Amino acid sequence: MKLLETGRAVNHLRKLTKCSPARYFKTNPKSIRFAVMLYVQFPFFLRNVEDILHGCGIDVSYETILFWWNRFGPIFTSEILKRQVERSLSNP
């Protein structure tokens, strides 16, 4: 029983110490995710995403969005694929 409790504590600590991939950026990580997902999920050009973000009060250039997409796109894609696989396995 002690081992099980220790394993839970270790897993909990791993979740707490897991660092955000956007920790070195000044922009809010939710804004970065929003920009990348707009570019990935919808048929927008980078300048369209720039205009949408500007309308939301986030002032970034299209080059920044391109950099975010190159840096965080694969991370977000893997998260989406994991969720889809988990959903398909839970619903036979």
Secondary structure, 3 states (H helix, E strand, C coil): CHHHHHHHHHHHHHHHHCCCCCCCCCCCHHHHHHHHHHHHHCCCCHHHHHHHHHHCCCCCCHHHHHHHHHHHHHHHHHHHHHHHHHHHHHCC
